[in-house]
Amino acid sequence: MLGTLGPAALMYTVLPVWRQHRLARTDWPLEEQAYALQALMAGFLETATRTHTLREVSVDAPDKVIAASVTALLGPGEATPDDVRATADEGLRLLREGRELVLASLAGGHEAGQESGRGQG
């Protein structure tokens, strides 16, 4: 499941769509940009869930800091409203595909478990 919908998979699925529709800069190699974005998100998640991570430094609005950090990483974007709509449509399509893959994986695992359980009785 993580391979299909985990953070790395989403970075490599969503980031190219953002780049295609001018929501993210394209002057940086995709691999490096995805790595940096994933590392940034992991760092913010670590900071948000473990209070001891940044004892010496605090801000009043961490959500605004993360938004500004992502904008700095991806660029200000030059998307038109049509680009945003196309990105949203593509993102929803990709999420549906990922959901279907996970559901199929779960159903396959469940059926395999039932079959192997029948022979053990």
C-alpha positions in Angstrom: 0.0 0.0 0.0 2.8 2.4 0.8 4.3 1.8 -2.6 1.0 2.9 -4.2 -0.2 5.7 -1.9 2.7 6.4 0.5 4.5 9.8 0.7 7.2 8.9 -1.9 4.6 7.5 -4.4 2.5 10.6 -4.0 5.5 12.9 -4.6 6.4 11.1 -7.8 2.7 11.0 -8.9 1.5 14.5 -7.9 4.7 16.6 -8.5 4.9 15.9 -12.3 1.2 17.0 -12.6 2.0 20.2 -10.7 5.0 20.8 -12.9 3.0 20.1 -16.1 0.3 22.7 -15.1 2.7 25.4 -13.9 2.0 24.9 -10.2 5.7 24.0 -9.5 8.9 25.1 -11.0 10.5 22.9 -13.7 14.1 24.2 -13.6 15.1 21.6 -11.0 15.4 17.8 -11.7 12.2 16.0 -10.6 14.2 13.5 -8.5 15.9 16.3 -6.5 12.7 18.3 -6.2 10.7 15.3 -5.0 13.4 14.4 -2.5 13.6 17.9 -1.1 9.8 18.2 -0.8 9.5 14.8 0.9 12.3 15.7 3.3 10.7 19.1 4.0 7.3 17.5 4.8 9.0 14.8 6.9 10.8 17.4 8.9 7.7 19.5 9.5 5.8 16.3 10.5 8.5 15.4 12.9 8.4 18.9 14.4 4.7 18.9 14.7 4.4 15.5 16.4 7.4 15.7 18.8 7.6 18.8 20.9 11.2 18.3 21.8 12.5 18.5 18.2 12.8 22.3 18.2 12.8 23.4 21.8 14.9 26.5 21.2 12.9 27.8 18.2 9.2 28.4 18.0 6.8 30.3 15.8 3.3 31.5 16.3 2.0 30.1 13.0 3.8 26.9 11.9 1.2 26.3 9.2 2.2 29.6 7.5 5.8 28.7 7.8 5.3 25.4 6.1 3.2 27.0 3.3 5.9 29.6 2.7 8.6 26.8 2.7 6.7 24.7 0.1 6.2 27.9 -2.0 10.0 28.6 -1.8 10.7 25.0 -2.8 8.2 24.7 -5.6 8.3 28.3 -6.8 5.5 30.9 -6.8 3.7 29.1 -9.6 2.4 30.7 -12.8 -0.8 28.6 -13.1 -4.0 30.0 -14.6 -7.4 29.1 -13.3 -7.6 26.5 -16.1 -4.3 25.0 -15.0 -5.6 24.7 -11.4 -8.8 23.0 -12.6 -6.8 20.6 -14.9 -4.5 19.8 -11.9 -7.4 19.1 -9.7 -9.1 16.9 -12.3 -5.9 15.0 -12.9 -5.2 14.7 -9.1 -8.7 13.3 -8.5 -8.2 10.8 -11.3 -4.8 9.7 -9.9 -6.3 9.3 -6.4 -9.1 7.2 -7.7 -6.7 5.0 -9.6 -4.6 4.6 -6.4 -7.7 3.8 -4.4 -8.7 1.1 -6.8 -5.2 -0.4 -6.7 -5.3 -0.5 -2.9 -8.8 -2.0 -2.8 -7.8 -4.6 -5.4 -4.7 -5.4 -3.4 -6.7 -5.8 -0.2 -9.4 -7.9 -1.9 -6.7 -10.1 -3.4 -4.9 -10.5 0.0 -8.2 -11.3 1.6 -9.1 -14.0 -0.9 -5.6 -15.5 -0.7 -6.0 -15.7 3.0 -9.3 -17.4 2.7 -8.0 -20.0 0.3 -5.0 -20.8 2.4 -7.2 -21.1 5.5 -9.5 -23.7 3.9 -6.7 -26.2 3.5 -5.6 -25.9 7.2 -8.8 -27.2 8.9 
